[in-house]
Amino acid sequence: MENKYQNSAKVFKAFCDENRLILLEMLQTGEKCACDLLENINIGQSTLSHHMKILCESGIVKSRRDGKWTYYSFSETGVDYAKQLLDALTISSKKNMNRKCCE
């Protein structure tokens, strides 16, 4: 059973690699087949699979199989969760700005 920190860590892990950021940018225009992703990034198929596994485990990306190909797209629920995580960090920072140390 995963806790909220493990789920949050998966989201941040998804964002902490240059290739995954490139892949996320490619998915902004809609669903893409793995073969289309491979044509536009300088990595091998096994490396793509590794990155897509991390993105799918984070919940930000979802996949579907059609024959021998896998298609990837954004998960609306996962993207919303990632936005909430970042919003929570921003809100927490603003709350503590007015607090004086050691009062």
C-alpha positions in Angstrom: 0.0 0.0 0.0 1.5 3.3 -1.1 1.2 6.4 0.9 0.9 10.0 -0.3 4.6 10.6 -0.1 5.4 7.7 -2.4 2.8 8.8 -4.9 4.2 12.4 -4.8 7.7 11.1 -5.3 6.7 9.2 -8.4 5.3 12.5 -9.9 8.5 14.4 -9.1 10.6 11.5 -10.4 8.7 11.8 -13.7 9.8 15.4 -14.0 13.4 15.0 -13.1 14.9 13.7 -16.4 15.5 15.7 -19.5 14.3 12.9 -21.8 11.0 12.5 -19.9 10.4 16.3 -20.2 11.0 16.0 -23.9 8.5 13.1 -24.1 5.9 15.0 -22.1 6.3 18.0 -24.4 5.7 15.7 -27.4 2.5 14.4 -25.8 1.1 17.9 -25.4 -0.2 17.7 -29.0 -2.1 14.4 -28.3 -1.8 10.7 -28.2 1.4 9.3 -29.7 2.5 5.8 -30.8 5.8 4.6 -29.3 7.2 4.5 -32.9 6.4 8.2 -33.3 8.1 9.1 -30.1 11.2 7.1 -31.1 11.4 9.0 -34.4 11.6 12.4 -32.5 14.0 11.6 -29.7 17.5 10.2 -29.8 17.1 7.2 -27.6 16.6 3.5 -28.1 13.5 1.5 -27.7 14.5 0.0 -24.4 15.3 3.4 -23.0 12.0 4.8 -24.3 10.2 1.9 -22.5 12.0 2.7 -19.3 11.0 6.4 -19.4 7.4 5.6 -20.4 7.1 3.1 -17.5 8.2 5.9 -15.1 5.7 8.4 -16.6 2.9 5.8 -16.5 3.7 4.9 -12.9 3.5 8.5 -12.0 0.0 8.6 -13.3 0.7 11.6 -15.5 0.7 9.4 -18.7 -1.6 6.6 -19.6 -1.0 3.9 -22.2 -3.1 1.6 -24.4 -2.1 -1.3 -26.6 -3.3 -1.7 -30.2 -1.8 -4.7 -31.8 2.0 -4.6 -31.4 2.1 -0.9 -30.7 1.6 1.0 -27.5 0.0 4.5 -27.6 0.7 7.1 -24.9 -1.3 10.2 -23.8 -1.8 12.4 -20.8 -4.0 11.2 -18.0 -6.2 14.1 -17.0 -6.5 12.8 -13.5 -2.7 12.4 -13.2 -2.0 15.9 -14.6 -4.5 17.4 -12.2 -2.8 15.6 -9.3 0.6 16.9 -10.4 -0.8 20.4 -10.5 -2.2 20.1 -7.0 1.2 19.0 -5.7 2.9 22.0 -7.1 0.1 24.3 -6.0 0.4 23.0 -2.4 4.1 23.7 -2.4 3.5 27.3 -3.6 0.8 27.9 -1.1 2.8 26.6 1.8 5.7 28.8 0.9 3.6 31.9 0.8 2.1 31.1 4.2 5.5 31.0 5.9 6.8 34.2 4.4 5.3 36.4 7.1 6.4 34.2 10.0 9.4 35.4 12.0 12.0 32.9 13.1 12.3 31.9 16.7 9.2 33.6 18.1 
